[in-house]
Amino acid sequence: MTNLGIAANGLRKSYGDKTVLDGIDLHIPTGSVFALLGPNGAGKTTAVKILSTLITADAGQARVAGHDLTTQAQAVRAAIGVTGQFSAVDGLITGEENMLLMADLHHLPTHEGRRIAAELLDRFDLTEAAKKPASTYSGGMKRRLDIAMTLVGGPRVIFLDEPTTGLDPRSRHTMWQIIRELVTGGVTVFLTTQYLEEADQLADRIAVLHDGRIAAEGTAEELKRLVPGGHVRLRFTDPAAYRTAATALREATGDDDALTLHLPSDGSQRELRSLLDWLDAAGIEADELTLHTPDLDDVFFALTEAAR
Amino acid sequence: MSTPPAPARPARISLAVRDSSTMLRRNLLHARRYPSLTLNLLLTPIMLLLLFVYIFGDTMSAGIGGGDRSDYIAYIVPGLLLMTIGSTTIGTAVSVSNDMTEGIIARFRTMAIHRPSVLVGHVVGSVLQSVMSVVLVGAVAVAIGFRSTDATVLEWLAAFGLLVLFALALTWIAVGMGLSSPNAEAASNNAMPLILLPLLSSAFVPVDTMPGWFRPIAEYQPFTPAIETLRGLLLGTGIGHNGWLAVAWCVGLAVLGYLWSTSKFNSDPK
């Protein structure tokens, strides 16, 4: 268990008769980024709340940073940092005061607390706003302050619950950069997101959470292999041309309403050229040709729809 | 990975003190930045003091068998000082309830801090605010003619001690009310008894002038014995069994409020 940042077995949680987590297992190596992916209401936040000692599970065991969640909760708390979905900053006091509050609660000596606070404010581009109340910050600034506060105690396991939800594209990329830098220090990152691109960009391993269960787990590449390969999409404007092509191309699947045909393809230059040659020879001329390689969206929809 | 040993008792106590004083600093910072709530709540007892002295004073004074309105000032000041505490603690309930909706409370819960320190910070901050409010209302009372010159230093200290103990008791109850309320409006409503109870006590008229059926309501509540005790200490009237009753009420309410608040705070947040 020592090389696992987070290990969980059979975690369950229900509220009333609504089951939110229906037995999830996690094995997350120390120093890796793990993304829990799922739509709204899949149970991502509940999983974070349980693993960060905020709420207790109804059943199952878990160890975080080597400490048991139920019997050594205080040791777990000493090892983790949490940035929740709703900003965990004190809006009534300034950014700097928020940072010093964290330093005090981590029992750092005054001068060291000040040094770390100033360093982190600088690193997250908040020095200029440090003397302003946090309630006046923009969404991106609040999120940066939130993460800066999480880092004050030097946590070994960091939970980030939807860290980029509600951020504009620029702030999102800044946040991604921040998360990438976190892992270089050997920190384990547990990330939840509803954006497939985010999981693809950041995570070493991804689990898809659906209806309280883990529907699939693996690297982004492994997950993409779970769905049928890529395809070429041919779109027609003339129904007659569409029907001719559909008859000629037996292996294509068609959408009669949209006048489009899907042909399986691995997307290689060689295969694409032979397809084009063949279309020319058959006298088929599509109005639009697009190439589609499988991405996590395909995986996600395949997994969540199959379960329905 | 080895487990760090549980800290020894002295270390735990110093952790509790350290975290509580950090939380207290946070709450005082809030109160200093946003003093309007505290000041608003101060207005009620000061307005009542001026109203009862300058508008109703002569009639009330005659009603309790005194001479002029200065006798009535002496009669109502102890009650109004305790009412000031009740009023301040409504602010406590509101600010605790507001605070619980803040994301930072969730952060505190996931940190290796002494958990009750979040509440202790609120309580100590609120007691300090109560004391300051009592001093302000007391100053207004002295300015309009209240005198307690016959009391000894010991009686003065005992009066101060009673005010602090009373503030501590009501504050813990108010924290419990704040934690049990879904939002600030509900907290404000739920804490209303803290300012209504003194109206049903011996603050404005003696209990034995009230209708017989009503007397038990005035007698069996914390304000009346506390008011009678404070009156005795400041003005030399008889205290009798009210002293012990007042202390018992305070200790009982403080313990009840502490247990209620900590069990609310330790249960899983929604």
Interface residues (C-beta under 8 A of the other chain):
Chain A: T2 S52 T53 L54 I55 T56 A65 G66 H67 Q72 Q74 A75 R77 A78 I80 V82 G84 F86 S87 A88 V89 D90 G91 L92 I93 E97 N98 L101 D104 L105 H106 H107 P133 M149 G153
Chain B: M1 T3 P4 L15 R18 D19 T22 R25 R26 L29 H30 R33 Y34 E102 G103 I104 A106 R107 F108 R109 T110 M111 A112 I113 D268 P269
